[in-house]
Amino acid sequence: MSSTIYAFANQKGGVGKTTTAVNLGAFLAWRGRRVLLIDLDPQGNASSSVGVDRFALPVSVYDVFMGETPLRAILAPSAIEHLVVAPSTPVLASAELELANTTEREFVLRRALYQVDYSVAPPLPSLRDEFDHILIDCPPSLGVLTVNALTAADFVIVPVQCEYLALEGLAQLMQTIALVRENLNHELTLFGLVMTMFDPRGRLAGQVIQEVRTHFPNEVFETLIPRNVRVAEAPSFGEPLVKYDIHSRGAEAYEKLTNEFLMREAKLAKRNWQFTDGTNLHDPSRVDEGAPAFGNEPSALSDSPSATGDSPFAIGGPPSTAESETL
């Protein structure tokens, strides 16, 4: 059975995107799931957060994008059993310029994930067939690296910081997802939004959460990721929270998020992922033609409208009583 691919995307930096990808992946691996974490951020924070020395790597994701190395050849073990990393290095920042004149540059990662290794006998299956979950940490931009992630992914997870400025780029991100779905990946679906850096001491965080839930009533995860010192400390030790301090508030929140993630995934597993003739919906050969229309579904869980326009969000007034009780 092929793995499910999730892209963690938000063009705004500092919203907890890498932290969420790393710790969700670590808790999935801790439960025995086979997880591949692909680091597409030239800063390489996802790689270093799980114990990979990104400055001592002979090859990295950059070499995959340049067509010099298969994705399988760059995989590195992490600090967590069952969690494998496709690491990034700062040189990846030049990939956008180097791929500028490359045809079909949006499909590099997708094809790498489906590549079968025929250099050995018997051939090694594609990486998509070797893992239960593939998580892609996108850079804080909407350039070719992020588009590659969205083209390769089945679902998008959007971490949103519980602050007003974090809302400003959310509409633009949703428009980018819609464009990718229309032109490059008809099956791309919004899996959910994760509210991060929640501080219950102020009213603004509650107002932001209320506003996001107004526009995405069924897509926002119930779990709120709090501001927590241990969450900030863990990357400097090269360990996810499940290993660094599993009893911290941050670790408890990410474990709860993992439970919610798996429950949501189980509901979606009931969907029919194949045509009646047995054609795989995620076959990359179907990218250019024959792909079914996505329809009007903006997310995996509902038909509620997604955010569009320049700025659909307006923060004002205290959260409702019910919302306050929830927080």
C-alpha positions in Angstrom: 0.0 0.0 0.0 1.4 3.4 -1.0 2.1 6.0 1.7 0.2 9.2 2.0 2.1 12.4 1.4 1.6 15.5 3.4 3.1 18.9 2.7 3.5 21.4 5.6 3.2 24.8 4.0 2.9 28.4 5.0 4.8 31.2 3.2 5.1 33.1 6.5 8.2 32.0 8.5 8.2 31.4 12.3 4.7 29.9 12.5 5.9 26.4 13.8 5.8 24.7 10.4 9.1 22.8 10.8 8.4 22.1 14.5 5.0 20.6 13.6 6.3 18.5 10.8 9.2 17.1 12.9 7.2 16.3 16.0 4.2 14.9 14.2 6.6 12.7 12.3 8.5 11.7 15.4 5.3 10.7 17.3 4.1 8.7 14.3 7.5 6.9 14.2 7.4 6.4 17.9 4.1 4.4 17.3 5.9 2.2 14.9 4.8 4.0 11.7 7.5 4.1 8.9 8.0 7.9 8.3 10.0 9.7 5.7 10.6 13.4 6.5 11.7 15.4 3.4 13.4 18.7 4.2 12.8 21.2 1.4 13.9 24.3 3.4 17.5 25.4 2.6 17.8 26.4 6.3 17.8 22.6 7.0 16.1 23.0 10.4 14.0 19.9 10.0 17.2 17.9 9.4 19.1 19.3 12.4 16.0 18.9 14.6 16.2 15.2 14.3 19.9 14.8 14.8 21.2 15.1 11.2 24.4 17.2 10.8 23.5 19.1 7.6 27.0 20.5 7.3 28.6 17.0 7.0 26.4 15.6 4.3 28.0 14.3 1.0 24.6 14.6 -0.8 21.3 16.2 0.0 17.9 17.2 -1.5 19.8 19.7 -3.7 21.5 16.8 -5.6 18.1 15.2 -6.2 16.7 18.4 -7.8 19.8 18.8 -10.0 19.2 15.2 -11.3 22.5 14.0 -10.0 21.3 11.6 -7.3 18.2 9.5 -6.7 16.2 10.4 -3.6 16.9 7.0 -2.0 20.6 7.7 -2.0 20.4 10.7 0.2 18.3 9.2 3.0 19.7 9.5 6.5 18.7 7.9 9.8 17.4 10.2 12.6 17.4 10.3 16.3 14.1 8.3 16.3 13.7 4.7 15.1 11.4 4.4 12.0 12.0 8.1 11.1 14.2 8.6 8.0 15.2 12.0 6.7 15.9 13.4 3.2 18.1 16.2 4.5 18.6 19.7 3.1 21.6 22.0 3.0 22.0 25.8 2.4 23.0 25.1 -1.2 19.4 24.2 -1.9 18.6 28.0 -2.0 20.2 28.1 -5.4 17.9 25.5 -6.8 15.2 27.9 -7.7 17.5 29.8 -10.0 19.1 26.7 -11.5 15.7 25.2 -12.3 14.4 28.4 -13.8 14.7 27.2 -17.4 14.1 23.5 -16.7 11.0 22.0 -18.3 8.5 20.4 -15.9 10.5 21.6 -12.9 7.4 21.4 -10.8 7.4 17.5 -11.0 11.0 16.8 -9.9 10.1 15.6 -6.3 7.0 13.8 -7.5 8.9 11.7 -9.9 11.7 11.1 -7.4 9.2 9.6 -5.0 7.9 7.2 -7.6 11.2 6.2 -9.0 11.9 2.4 -8.9 15.6 1.4 -8.5 16.4 -1.1 -11.2 20.1 -1.0 -10.5 19.8 -4.0 -8.2 18.0 -7.3 -8.5 15.3 -7.6 -7.6 14.5 -3.9 -8.2 13.8 -1.8 -5.1 10.3 -0.3 -5.0 9.6 3.4 -5.0 9.9 5.3 -1.8 6.2 5.9 -1.8 5.7 2.1 -1.4 8.2 1.8 1.5 6.7 4.2 4.0 3.5 4.7 5.8 3.7 8.5 5.9 5.8 11.0 3.9 6.0 14.5 5.4 7.4 17.4 3.4 8.7 20.5 5.3 8.3 23.4 2.8 10.4 26.6 2.9 8.6 29.8 4.0 7.9 30.9 0.4 5.7 30.0 -2.5 8.5 29.3 -5.0 9.4 26.3 -7.0 10.4 24.1 -4.0 7.0 24.6 -2.3 5.3 24.1 -5.6 7.2 20.8 -6.0 6.0 19.7 -2.5 2.4 20.6 -3.4 2.6 18.8 -6.7 3.9 15.7 -5.0 1.5 15.8 -2.0 -1.9 14.2 -1.4 -2.7 16.7 1.4 -1.6 20.0 2.8 -1.3 20.8 6.5 -1.1 24.5 7.3 0.4 25.6 10.7 -0.9 29.0 11.7 0.6 31.0 14.5 -2.0 32.4 16.9 -1.1 36.0 16.0 -2.8 38.5 13.7 0.1 38.9 11.2 0.0 35.1 10.6 -3.4 35.5 9.0 -2.2 38.0 6.3 -0.7 35.4 4.0 -3.2 32.7 4.6 -5.5 33.7 1.7 -2.6 33.8 -0.7 -1.6 30.4 0.3 -5.1 29.0 -0.3 -5.0 30.6 -3.8 -1.7 29.0 -4.5 -3.1 25.6 -3.4 -6.1 26.1 -5.7 -3.8 27.0 -8.6 -1.6 23.9 -8.1 -4.8 21.8 -7.8 -6.1 23.2 -11.0 -2.9 23.0 -13.1 -0.5 20.5 -11.6 -2.1 18.1 -9.0 -5.8 17.6 -9.3 -5.9 15.5 -6.1 -4.3 18.0 -3.8 -6.5 18.5 -0.7 -6.4 20.7 2.4 -6.0 18.2 5.3 -6.2 20.8 8.1 -4.8 23.8 9.9 -2.8 23.6 13.1 -3.0 26.5 15.5 0.5 27.0 17.0 2.2 29.1 19.7 -1.0 29.5 21.6 -0.8 31.7 24.7 -4.0 31.6 26.8 -3.0 34.7 28.8 -4.0 37.1 26.1 -7.2 37.7 24.2 -5.7 38.0 20.8 -4.9 34.3 20.4 -8.5 33.4 21.1 -9.7 36.0 18.6 -7.3 34.7 15.9 -8.5 31.1 16.5 -12.1 32.2 16.3 -11.5 34.0 13.0 -9.7 31.1 11.4 -12.4 28.7 12.5 -15.0 31.0 11.0 -13.4 30.6 7.6 -12.4 27.0 8.0 -15.0 25.5 10.4 -14.2 21.9 9.8 -10.5 22.0 8.9 -8.9 23.5 12.0 -7.5 20.8 14.4 -9.0 20.9 17.9 -5.5 20.5 19.4 -3.8 23.8 20.2 0.0 23.8 20.3 1.1 26.0 23.2 4.1 28.3 23.5 6.5 26.1 25.5 10.2 26.4 26.5 10.9 22.8 25.8 9.5 23.1 22.3 12.0 25.8 21.6 14.9 24.0 23.3 14.6 20.6 21.6 15.9 21.5 18.1 19.2 22.7 19.6 19.8 19.2 21.0 18.8 17.5 17.7 15.9 15.7 19.3 12.2 15.8 18.8 10.0 16.3 21.9 9.1 12.6 22.1 12.8 12.0 23.0 13.9 15.3 24.5 11.0 15.6 27.0 8.0 13.6 26.4 6.3 14.9 29.6 6.5 18.5 28.6 3.3 20.5 27.7 4.6 20.8 24.1 5.1 17.0 23.8 1.7 16.3 25.3 0.1 18.7 22.7 1.9 17.1 19.8 0.9 13.6 21.0 -2.7 14.8 21.1 -2.3 16.3 17.7 -1.0 12.9 16.4 -4.0 11.2 17.8 -6.3 13.7 16.1 -4.2 13.3 12.9 -4.6 9.6 12.8 -8.4 9.8 13.6 -8.8 12.2 10.7 -6.7 10.0 8.4 -8.8 7.0 9.3 -12.0 8.8 8.3 -10.4 9.7 4.9 -9.2 6.1 4.4 -12.8 5.2 3.7 -12.7 7.3 0.5 -12.2 5.4 -2.7 -8.7 6.3 -3.9 -9.0 4.3 -7.1 -11.0 4.3 -10.3 -13.2 1.3 -11.0 -10.7 0.1 -13.5 -8.0 0.0 -10.8 -6.0 3.0 -12.0 -4.1 4.6 -9.2 -5.2 8.2 -8.6 -1.7 9.1 -7.6 0.1 7.7 -10.6 2.4 10.5 -11.8 1.8 9.6 -15.4 -1.7 11.0 -15.0 -0.4 14.5 -14.2 -0.8 15.9 -17.7 -3.9 14.2 -18.9 -6.7 11.9 -17.8 -6.8 13.3 -14.2 -10.3 13.7 -12.8 -11.6 17.1 -12.0 -11.1 18.0 -8.4 -14.6 19.5 -8.2 -15.5 22.2 -5.6 -14.1 20.5 -2.5 -11.7 22.9 -0.8 -10.7 20.5 1.9 -10.7 16.8 2.9 -13.4 17.2 5.4 -16.0 19.6 4.2 -17.4 21.7 1.3 -17.0 24.9 3.2 -15.5 27.7 1.2 -11.8 28.3 1.6 -10.3 31.8 2.1 -9.8 33.9 -1.0 -9.3 37.5 -1.7 -6.7 40.0 -0.5 -7.6 39.8 3.2 -10.7 38.0 4.3 -9.7 38.0 7.9 -10.8 40.7 10.4 -9.9 40.5 14.1 -12.3 42.3 16.3 -14.2 41.8 19.5 -13.7 39.1 22.1 -14.2 35.4 21.3 -17.6 33.9 22.1 -18.4 32.3 25.4 -18.3 28.8 23.8 -14.9 29.6 22.2 -13.5 30.9 25.5 -14.5 27.7 27.3 -12.9 25.6 24.6 -9.6 27.5 24.9 
